[in-house]
């Protein structure tokens, strides 16, 4: 009886495809983060202000603050989905100056 051997998998081609997919996902992530910065109006901040605020947020261990920021983020995305694109830009620019916005962690007494 004759046995047939299956063609071996091309692991190199599969790894290359996975690397390409990972690169594509990283590019998409960077693009979406940039879009988020613009949509929230944070692009009006200086690079130093934005970086400082993000560092303060990532260093914050206060779970109540983090939960409040998460809820605010949910509200942002929910309200955004109900708005039209032209109205969105002007309303978001005003929202970035409100207390408790992304500026508040940098303007506070430091990470907690």
N, CA, C and O atoms as CSV, one atom per row, in Angstrom:
chain,resi,resn,atom,element,x,y,z
A,1,UNK,N,N,0.848,-1.179,0.000
A,1,UNK,CA,C,0.000,0.000,0.000
A,1,UNK,C,C,0.898,1.248,0.000
A,1,UNK,O,O,1.887,1.322,0.729
A,2,UNK,N,N,0.536,2.189,-0.808
A,2,UNK,CA,C,1.341,3.394,-0.959
A,2,UNK,C,C,0.852,4.470,0.011
A,2,UNK,O,O,-0.350,4.715,0.105
A,3,UNK,N,N,1.763,5.105,0.724
A,3,UNK,CA,C,1.392,6.198,1.621
A,3,UNK,C,C,1.751,7.513,0.951
A,3,UNK,O,O,2.792,7.639,0.307
A,4,UNK,N,N,0.872,8.485,1.114
A,4,UNK,CA,C,1.148,9.795,0.544
A,4,UNK,C,C,1.535,10.739,1.662
A,4,UNK,O,O,0.922,10.750,2.729
A,5,UNK,N,N,2.527,11.504,1.409
A,5,UNK,CA,C,3.004,12.471,2.393
A,5,UNK,C,C,2.374,13.828,2.100
A,5,UNK,O,O,2.349,14.294,0.961
A,6,UNK,N,N,1.873,14.438,3.151
A,6,UNK,CA,C,1.290,15.781,2.976
A,6,UNK,C,C,2.394,16.800,2.733
A,6,UNK,O,O,3.521,16.671,3.212
A,7,UNK,N,N,2.026,17.797,1.982
A,7,UNK,CA,C,2.970,18.883,1.720
A,7,UNK,C,C,3.217,19.621,3.037
A,7,UNK,O,O,2.258,19.977,3.721
A,8,UNK,N,N,4.457,19.856,3.402
A,8,UNK,CA,C,4.736,20.560,4.660
A,8,UNK,C,C,4.246,22.008,4.601
A,8,UNK,O,O,4.212,22.638,3.544
A,9,UNK,N,N,3.871,22.505,5.773
A,9,UNK,CA,C,3.423,23.901,5.852
A,9,UNK,C,C,4.603,24.826,5.581
A,9,UNK,O,O,5.748,24.520,5.915
A,10,UNK,N,N,4.298,25.947,4.977
A,10,UNK,CA,C,5.320,26.949,4.713
A,10,UNK,C,C,5.334,27.931,5.882
A,10,UNK,O,O,4.687,28.978,5.847
A,11,UNK,N,N,6.090,27.563,6.920
A,11,UNK,CA,C,6.114,28.384,8.129
A,11,UNK,C,C,6.685,29.769,7.868
A,11,UNK,O,O,6.242,30.749,8.467
A,12,UNK,N,N,7.657,29.852,6.984
A,12,UNK,CA,C,8.235,31.165,6.669
A,12,UNK,C,C,7.187,32.098,6.069
A,12,UNK,O,O,7.117,33.274,6.426
A,13,UNK,N,N,6.384,31.576,5.171
A,13,UNK,CA,C,5.338,32.393,4.555
A,13,UNK,C,C,4.278,32.780,5.586
A,13,UNK,O,O,3.772,33.902,5.571
A,14,UNK,N,N,3.944,31.842,6.487
A,14,UNK,CA,C,2.964,32.143,7.529
A,14,UNK,C,C,3.495,33.206,8.490
A,14,UNK,O,O,2.758,34.108,8.890
A,15,UNK,N,N,4.778,33.099,8.862
A,15,UNK,CA,C,5.379,34.107,9.740
A,15,UNK,C,C,5.415,35.477,9.066
A,15,UNK,O,O,5.153,36.497,9.703
A,16,UNK,N,N,5.741,35.492,7.773
A,16,UNK,CA,C,5.770,36.755,7.026
A,16,UNK,C,C,4.378,37.377,7.003
A,16,UNK,O,O,4.236,38.587,7.178
A,17,UNK,N,N,3.346,36.552,6.786
A,17,UNK,CA,C,1.970,37.060,6.762
A,17,UNK,C,C,1.587,37.620,8.127
A,17,UNK,O,O,0.930,38.658,8.211
A,18,UNK,N,N,1.995,36.940,9.197
A,18,UNK,CA,C,1.706,37.436,10.549
A,18,UNK,C,C,2.439,38.741,10.830
A,18,UNK,O,O,1.875,39.648,11.442
A,19,UNK,N,N,3.689,38.846,10.390
A,19,UNK,CA,C,4.445,40.085,10.574
A,19,UNK,C,C,3.791,41.234,9.823
A,19,UNK,O,O,3.697,42.347,10.340
A,20,UNK,N,N,3.338,40.964,8.601
A,20,UNK,CA,C,2.648,41.986,7.802
A,20,UNK,C,C,1.367,42.432,8.498
A,20,UNK,O,O,1.057,43.622,8.544
A,21,UNK,N,N,0.623,41.463,9.041
A,21,UNK,CA,C,-0.626,41.781,9.753
A,21,UNK,C,C,-0.334,42.606,11.002
A,21,UNK,O,O,-1.051,43.563,11.295
A,22,UNK,N,N,0.720,42.239,11.742
A,22,UNK,CA,C,1.093,42.985,12.950
A,22,UNK,C,C,1.480,44.419,12.597
A,22,UNK,O,O,1.114,45.356,13.307
A,23,UNK,N,N,2.212,44.589,11.514
A,23,UNK,CA,C,2.611,45.932,11.070
A,23,UNK,C,C,1.379,46.754,10.693
A,23,UNK,O,O,1.288,47.937,11.021
A,24,UNK,N,N,0.434,46.117,10.002
A,24,UNK,CA,C,-0.803,46.786,9.605
A,24,UNK,C,C,-1.612,47.213,10.834
A,24,UNK,O,O,-2.140,48.324,10.883
A,25,UNK,N,N,-1.704,46.320,11.822
A,25,UNK,CA,C,-2.449,46.641,13.046
A,25,UNK,C,C,-1.781,47.773,13.821
A,25,UNK,O,O,-2.466,48.635,14.371
A,26,UNK,N,N,-0.452,47.777,13.869
A,26,UNK,CA,C,0.269,48.853,14.568
A,26,UNK,C,C,0.028,50.190,13.866
A,26,UNK,O,O,-0.189,51.209,14.521
A,27,UNK,N,N,0.065,50.183,12.549
A,27,UNK,CA,C,-0.201,51.406,11.781
A,27,UNK,C,C,-1.609,51.905,12.043
A,27,UNK,O,O,-1.821,53.102,12.234
A,28,UNK,N,N,-2.580,50.988,12.053
A,28,UNK,CA,C,-3.966,51.367,12.317
A,28,UNK,C,C,-4.118,51.932,13.733
A,28,UNK,O,O,-4.855,52.897,13.939
A,29,UNK,N,N,-3.430,51.341,14.699
A,29,UNK,CA,C,-3.491,51.818,16.084
A,29,UNK,C,C,-2.953,53.244,16.182
A,29,UNK,O,O,-3.572,54.101,16.813
A,30,UNK,N,N,-1.810,53.496,15.563
A,30,UNK,CA,C,-1.221,54.835,15.584
A,30,UNK,C,C,-2.167,55.843,14.927
A,30,UNK,O,O,-2.340,56.953,15.430
A,31,UNK,N,N,-2.770,55.461,13.818
A,31,UNK,CA,C,-3.706,56.346,13.127
A,31,UNK,C,C,-4.910,56.650,14.012
A,31,UNK,O,O,-5.333,57.802,14.106
A,32,UNK,N,N,-5.463,55.629,14.660
A,32,UNK,CA,C,-6.629,55.834,15.514
A,32,UNK,C,C,-6.291,56.694,16.723
A,32,UNK,O,O,-7.113,57.505,17.148
A,33,UNK,N,N,-5.094,56.533,17.284
A,33,UNK,CA,C,-4.701,57.387,18.404
A,33,UNK,C,C,-4.599,58.841,17.962
A,33,UNK,O,O,-5.007,59.746,18.691
A,34,UNK,N,N,-4.060,59.064,16.780
A,34,UNK,CA,C,-3.999,60.423,16.247
A,34,UNK,C,C,-5.385,61.010,16.028
A,34,UNK,O,O,-5.633,62.178,16.327
A,35,UNK,N,N,-6.286,60.186,15.501
A,35,UNK,CA,C,-7.658,60.640,15.296
A,35,UNK,C,C,-8.330,60.966,16.623
A,35,UNK,O,O,-9.104,61.919,16.711
A,36,UNK,N,N,-8.037,60.177,17.657
A,36,UNK,CA,C,-8.611,60.421,18.975
A,36,UNK,C,C,-8.110,61.748,19.554
A,36,UNK,O,O,-8.886,62.513,20.128
A,37,UNK,N,N,-6.826,62.013,19.401
A,37,UNK,CA,C,-6.256,63.279,19.877
A,37,UNK,C,C,-6.966,64.447,19.195
A,37,UNK,O,O,-7.315,65.427,19.852
A,38,UNK,N,N,-7.177,64.351,17.913
A,38,UNK,CA,C,-7.837,65.428,17.166
A,38,UNK,C,C,-9.304,65.535,17.561
A,38,UNK,O,O,-9.801,66.637,17.790
A,39,UNK,N,N,-10.004,64.403,17.644
A,39,UNK,CA,C,-11.439,64.418,17.948
A,39,UNK,C,C,-11.726,64.993,19.324
A,39,UNK,O,O,-12.760,65.633,19.519
A,40,UNK,N,N,-10.836,64.780,20.277
A,40,UNK,CA,C,-11.056,65.303,21.630
A,40,UNK,C,C,-10.639,66.758,21.768
A,40,UNK,O,O,-10.912,67.393,22.787
A,41,UNK,N,N,-9.983,67.283,20.754
A,41,UNK,CA,C,-9.495,68.657,20.832
A,41,UNK,C,C,-8.129,68.751,21.487
A,41,UNK,O,O,-7.604,69.850,21.669
A,42,UNK,N,N,-7.547,67.616,21.844
A,42,UNK,CA,C,-6.244,67.620,22.507
A,42,UNK,C,C,-5.124,68.058,21.569
A,42,UNK,O,O,-4.018,68.346,22.025
A,43,UNK,N,N,-5.390,68.111,20.281
A,43,UNK,CA,C,-4.381,68.603,19.343
A,43,UNK,C,C,-4.152,70.103,19.508
A,43,UNK,O,O,-3.203,70.652,18.947
A,44,UNK,N,N,-5.020,70.768,20.279
A,44,UNK,CA,C,-4.842,72.192,20.565
A,44,UNK,C,C,-3.800,72.419,21.659
A,44,UNK,O,O,-3.317,73.536,21.845
A,45,UNK,N,N,-3.456,71.345,22.385
A,45,UNK,CA,C,-2.443,71.433,23.434
A,45,UNK,C,C,-1.060,71.379,22.801
A,45,UNK,O,O,-0.890,70.883,21.688
A,46,UNK,N,N,-0.079,71.897,23.527
A,46,UNK,CA,C,1.293,71.737,23.037
A,46,UNK,C,C,1.694,70.270,23.226
A,46,UNK,O,O,1.085,69.539,24.006
A,47,UNK,N,N,2.711,69.870,22.508
A,47,UNK,CA,C,3.191,68.492,22.630
A,47,UNK,C,C,3.602,68.208,24.067
A,47,UNK,O,O,3.342,67.119,24.578
A,48,UNK,N,N,4.244,69.178,24.731
A,48,UNK,CA,C,4.663,68.994,26.125
A,48,UNK,C,C,3.467,68.836,27.054
A,48,UNK,O,O,3.479,67.989,27.947
A,49,UNK,N,N,2.429,69.650,26.844
A,49,UNK,CA,C,1.229,69.538,27.676
A,49,UNK,C,C,0.560,68.181,27.497
A,49,UNK,O,O,0.192,67.525,28.471
A,50,UNK,N,N,0.410,67.774,26.254
A,50,UNK,CA,C,-0.243,66.501,25.974
A,50,UNK,C,C,0.565,65.337,26.545
A,50,UNK,O,O,0.003,64.436,27.168
A,51,UNK,N,N,1.865,65.355,26.336
A,51,UNK,CA,C,2.713,64.285,26.872
A,51,UNK,C,C,2.650,64.271,28.396
A,51,UNK,O,O,2.561,63.202,29.000
A,52,UNK,N,N,2.695,65.437,29.018
A,52,UNK,CA,C,2.627,65.515,30.478
A,52,UNK,C,C,1.311,64.979,31.020
A,52,UNK,O,O,1.287,64.261,32.020
A,53,UNK,N,N,0.227,65.331,30.360
A,53,UNK,CA,C,-1.090,64.838,30.789
A,53,UNK,C,C,-1.174,63.328,30.650
A,53,UNK,O,O,-1.689,62.649,31.538
A,54,UNK,N,N,-0.674,62.800,29.546
A,54,UNK,CA,C,-0.717,61.352,29.333
A,54,UNK,C,C,0.174,60.615,30.332
A,54,UNK,O,O,-0.198,59.549,30.823
A,55,UNK,N,N,1.328,61.167,30.630
A,55,UNK,CA,C,2.209,60.554,31.633
A,55,UNK,C,C,1.516,60.544,32.991
A,55,UNK,O,O,1.542,59.535,33.696
A,56,UNK,N,N,0.895,61.664,33.360
A,56,UNK,CA,C,0.191,61.737,34.645
A,56,UNK,C,C,-0.937,60.711,34.712
A,56,UNK,O,O,-1.148,60.084,35.750
A,57,UNK,N,N,-1.651,60.544,33.621
A,57,UNK,CA,C,-2.749,59.576,33.578
A,57,UNK,C,C,-2.215,58.160,33.756
A,57,UNK,O,O,-2.771,57.375,34.524
A,58,UNK,N,N,-1.144,57.837,33.052
A,58,UNK,CA,C,-0.620,56.472,33.145
A,58,UNK,C,C,-0.003,56.188,34.498
A,58,UNK,O,O,0.051,55.031,34.915
A,59,UNK,N,N,0.466,57.215,35.196
A,59,UNK,CA,C,1.062,57.019,36.518
A,59,UNK,C,C,0.019,57.001,37.638
A,59,UNK,O,O,0.322,56.594,38.760
A,60,UNK,N,N,-1.196,57.436,37.342
A,60,UNK,CA,C,-2.237,57.529,38.364
A,60,UNK,C,C,-2.682,56.144,38.798
A,60,UNK,O,O,-3.079,55.317,37.976
A,61,UNK,N,N,-2.611,55.903,40.096
A,61,UNK,CA,C,-3.050,54.624,40.665
A,61,UNK,C,C,-4.438,54.737,41.293
A,61,UNK,O,O,-5.024,53.729,41.688
A,62,UNK,N,N,-4.964,55.953,41.386
A,62,UNK,CA,C,-6.273,56.205,41.989
A,62,UNK,C,C,-7.358,55.605,41.097
A,62,UNK,O,O,-7.680,56.151,40.042
A,63,UNK,N,N,-7.921,54.471,41.534
A,63,UNK,CA,C,-8.905,53.776,40.702
A,63,UNK,C,C,-10.174,54.591,40.500
A,63,UNK,O,O,-10.820,54.475,39.459
A,64,UNK,N,N,-10.540,55.409,41.473
A,64,UNK,CA,C,-11.738,56.237,41.315
A,64,UNK,C,C,-11.547,57.239,40.176
A,64,UNK,O,O,-12.455,57.453,39.374
A,65,UNK,N,N,-10.365,57.850,40.110
A,65,UNK,CA,C,-10.080,58.789,39.022
A,65,UNK,C,C,-10.091,58.067,37.680
A,65,UNK,O,O,-10.661,58.553,36.703
A,66,UNK,N,N,-9.452,56.894,37.646
A,66,UNK,CA,C,-9.378,56.149,36.395
A,66,UNK,C,C,-10.777,55.731,35.928
A,66,UNK,O,O,-11.082,55.792,34.737
A,67,UNK,N,N,-11.622,55.308,36.872
A,67,UNK,CA,C,-12.993,54.938,36.525
A,67,UNK,C,C,-13.772,56.150,36.028
A,67,UNK,O,O,-14.557,56.040,35.087
A,68,UNK,N,N,-13.558,57.307,36.657
A,68,UNK,CA,C,-14.242,58.529,36.214
A,68,UNK,C,C,-13.799,58.899,34.801
A,68,UNK,O,O,-14.620,59.293,33.973
A,69,UNK,N,N,-12.498,58.770,34.526
A,69,UNK,CA,C,-12.007,59.062,33.175
A,69,UNK,C,C,-12.595,58.081,32.175
A,69,UNK,O,O,-12.948,58.465,31.060
A,70,UNK,N,N,-12.702,56.812,32.570
A,70,UNK,CA,C,-13.265,55.799,31.668
A,70,UNK,C,C,-14.730,56.113,31.367
A,70,UNK,O,O,-15.169,55.997,30.222
A,71,UNK,N,N,-15.486,56.509,32.393
A,71,UNK,CA,C,-16.896,56.855,32.182
A,71,UNK,C,C,-17.018,58.054,31.260
A,71,UNK,O,O,-17.885,58.100,30.387
A,72,UNK,N,N,-16.143,59.017,31.464
A,72,UNK,CA,C,-16.165,60.202,30.606
A,72,UNK,C,C,-15.835,59.829,29.160
A,72,UNK,O,O,-16.399,60.391,28.221
A,73,UNK,N,N,-14.921,58.880,28.994
A,73,UNK,CA,C,-14.588,58.397,27.661
A,73,UNK,C,C,-15.769,57.706,27.001
A,73,UNK,O,O,-16.033,57.909,25.816
A,74,UNK,N,N,-16.482,56.887,27.774
A,74,UNK,CA,C,-17.674,56.220,27.248
A,74,UNK,C,C,-18.695,57.261,26.814
A,74,UNK,O,O,-19.284,57.149,25.738
A,75,UNK,N,N,-18.906,58.273,27.651
A,75,UNK,CA,C,-19.867,59.332,27.306
A,75,UNK,C,C,-19.420,60.073,26.048
A,75,UNK,O,O,-20.249,60.440,25.215
A,76,UNK,N,N,-18.119,60.294,25.908
A,76,UNK,CA,C,-17.584,60.960,24.723
A,76,UNK,C,C,-17.934,60.170,23.467
A,76,UNK,O,O,-18.437,60.733,22.495
A,77,UNK,N,N,-17.668,58.869,23.487
A,77,UNK,CA,C,-17.940,58.056,22.300
A,77,UNK,C,C,-19.429,57.915,22.041
A,77,UNK,O,O,-19.851,57.899,20.885
A,78,UNK,N,N,-20.237,57.812,23.097
A,78,UNK,CA,C,-21.692,57.723,22.908
A,78,UNK,C,C,-22.241,59.007,22.315
A,78,UNK,O,O,-23.049,58.968,21.388
A,79,UNK,N,N,-21.810,60.145,22.841
A,79,UNK,CA,C,-22.316,61.420,22.319
A,79,UNK,C,C,-21.796,61.665,20.911
A,79,UNK,O,O,-22.481,62.278,20.092
A,80,UNK,N,N,-20.609,61.195,20.630
A,80,UNK,CA,C,-20.019,61.370,19.306
A,80,UNK,C,C,-20.812,60.598,18.262
A,80,UNK,O,O,-20.992,61.073,17.140
A,81,UNK,N,N,-21.283,59.419,18.623
A,81,UNK,CA,C,-22.016,58.613,17.652
A,81,UNK,C,C,-23.388,59.217,17.346
A,81,UNK,O,O,-23.995,58.893,16.325
A,82,UNK,N,N,-23.875,60.087,18.222
A,82,UNK,CA,C,-25.189,60.719,17.997
A,82,UNK,C,C,-25.080,62.051,17.263
A,82,UNK,O,O,-26.084,62.589,16.798
A,83,UNK,N,N,-23.880,62.575,17.161
A,83,UNK,CA,C,-23.702,63.884,16.525
A,83,UNK,C,C,-23.372,63.745,15.054
A,83,UNK,O,O,-22.963,62.687,14.577
A,84,UNK,N,N,-23.562,64.843,14.356
A,84,UNK,CA,C,-23.140,64.870,12.957
A,84,UNK,C,C,-21.703,65.344,12.914
A,84,UNK,O,O,-21.256,66.031,13.832
A,85,UNK,N,N,-20.983,65.002,11.889
A,85,UNK,CA,C,-19.563,65.334,11.792
A,85,UNK,C,C,-19.285,66.838,11.847
A,85,UNK,O,O,-18.368,67.230,12.569
A,86,UNK,N,N,-20.016,67.717,11.129
A,86,UNK,CA,C,-19.703,69.148,11.195
A,86,UNK,C,C,-19.882,69.728,12.598
A,86,UNK,O,O,-19.076,70.557,13.022
A,87,UNK,N,N,-20.908,69.315,13.321
A,87,UNK,CA,C,-21.146,69.848,14.657
A,87,UNK,C,C,-20.130,69.306,15.642
A,87,UNK,O,O,-19.854,69.950,16.654
A,88,UNK,N,N,-19.579,68.159,15.377
A,88,UNK,CA,C,-18.652,67.515,16.292
A,88,UNK,C,C,-17.418,68.364,16.537
A,88,UNK,O,O,-17.027,68.556,17.689
A,89,UNK,N,N,-16.807,68.867,15.505
A,89,UNK,CA,C,-15.555,69.598,15.656
A,89,UNK,C,C,-15.657,70.800,16.580
A,89,UNK,O,O,-14.801,70.977,17.446
A,90,UNK,N,N,-16.672,71.623,16.419
A,90,UNK,CA,C,-16.787,72.821,17.239
A,90,UNK,C,C,-17.131,72.480,18.679
A,90,UNK,O,O,-16.636,73.136,19.596
A,91,UNK,N,N,-17.965,71.470,18.902
A,91,UNK,CA,C,-18.331,71.101,20.265
A,91,UNK,C,C,-17.161,70.484,21.006
A,91,UNK,O,O,-17.004,70.717,22.204
A,92,UNK,N,N,-16.334,69.699,20.323
A,92,UNK,CA,C,-15.203,69.058,20.987
A,92,UNK,C,C,-14.119,70.065,21.342
A,92,UNK,O,O,-13.463,69.930,22.375
A,93,UNK,N,N,-13.926,71.059,20.508
A,93,UNK,CA,C,-12.909,72.065,20.833
A,93,UNK,C,C,-13.271,72.784,22.122
A,93,UNK,O,O,-12.390,73.090,22.925
A,94,UNK,N,N,-14.546,73.058,22.332
A,94,UNK,CA,C,-14.982,73.694,23.570
A,94,UNK,C,C,-14.865,72.761,24.760
A,94,UNK,O,O,-14.603,73.207,25.876
A,95,UNK,N,N,-15.057,71.475,24.533
A,95,UNK,CA,C,-15.010,70.501,25.619
A,95,UNK,C,C,-13.608,70.349,26.173
A,95,UNK,O,O,-13.457,70.015,27.348
A,96,UNK,N,N,-12.564,70.585,25.364
A,96,UNK,CA,C,-11.204,70.373,25.848
A,96,UNK,C,C,-10.808,71.406,26.894
A,96,UNK,O,O,-9.860,71.183,27.648
A,97,UNK,N,N,-11.508,72.521,26.954
A,97,UNK,CA,C,-11.173,73.552,27.928
A,97,UNK,C,C,-11.959,73.399,29.228
A,97,UNK,O,O,-11.715,74.140,30.180
A,98,UNK,N,N,-12.898,72.454,29.286
A,98,UNK,CA,C,-13.708,72.278,30.479
A,98,UNK,C,C,-12.897,71.646,31.596
A,98,UNK,O,O,-11.976,70.875,31.326
A,99,UNK,N,N,-13.221,71.959,32.853
A,99,UNK,CA,C,-12.540,71.308,33.960
A,99,UNK,C,C,-12.765,69.807,33.900
A,99,UNK,O,O,-13.837,69.340,33.516
A,100,UNK,N,N,-11.737,69.060,34.286
A,100,UNK,CA,C,-11.858,67.610,34.280
A,100,UNK,C,C,-11.500,67.002,32.947
A,100,UNK,O,O,-11.563,65.782,32.793
A,101,UNK,N,N,-11.119,67.832,31.960
A,101,UNK,CA,C,-10.717,67.317,30.660
A,101,UNK,C,C,-9.330,66.708,30.757
A,101,UNK,O,O,-8.822,66.462,31.852
A,102,UNK,N,N,-8.733,66.471,29.625
A,102,UNK,CA,C,-7.430,65.819,29.617
A,102,UNK,C,C,-6.370,66.694,30.275
A,102,UNK,O,O,-5.324,66.187,30.682
A,103,UNK,N,N,-6.619,68.006,30.389
A,103,UNK,CA,C,-5.662,68.890,31.020
A,103,UNK,C,C,-5.621,68.721,32.536
A,103,UNK,O,O,-4.597,69.020,33.149
A,104,UNK,N,N,-6.686,68.259,33.148
A,104,UNK,CA,C,-6.755,68.236,34.597
A,104,UNK,C,C,-5.699,67.370,35.271
A,104,UNK,O,O,-5.218,67.767,36.333
A,105,UNK,N,N,-5.297,66.205,34.729
A,105,UNK,CA,C,-4.276,65.442,35.424
A,105,UNK,C,C,-2.947,66.184,35.503
A,105,UNK,O,O,-2.270,66.109,36.528
A,106,UNK,N,N,-2.556,66.898,34.450
A,106,UNK,CA,C,-1.309,67.626,34.463
A,106,UNK,C,C,-1.398,68.857,35.358
A,106,UNK,O,O,-0.400,69.280,35.941
A,107,UNK,N,N,-2.591,69.427,35.462
A,107,UNK,CA,C,-2.760,70.626,36.253
A,107,UNK,C,C,-2.988,70.329,37.717
A,107,UNK,O,O,-3.026,71.250,38.532
A,108,UNK,N,N,-3.139,69.079,38.067
A,108,UNK,CA,C,-3.395,68.705,39.456
A,108,UNK,C,C,-2.139,68.714,40.283
A,108,UNK,O,O,-1.127,69.289,39.881
A,109,UNK,N,N,-2.194,68.083,41.434
A,109,UNK,CA,C,-1.054,68.076,42.339
A,109,UNK,C,C,-0.084,66.951,42.017
A,109,UNK,O,O,0.782,66.634,42.832
A,110,UNK,N,N,-0.213,66.343,40.847
A,110,UNK,CA,C,0.704,65.297,40.434
A,110,UNK,C,C,0.045,63.945,40.503
A,110,UNK,O,O,-1.097,63.835,40.948
A,111,UNK,N,N,0.745,62.906,40.069
A,111,UNK,CA,C,0.175,61.554,40.076
A,111,UNK,C,C,-0.106,61.056,41.473
A,111,UNK,O,O,0.607,61.379,42.424
A,112,UNK,N,N,-1.155,60.263,41.582
A,112,UNK,CA,C,-1.516,59.754,42.893
A,112,UNK,C,C,-1.474,58.270,42.939
A,112,UNK,O,O,-1.753,57.677,43.981
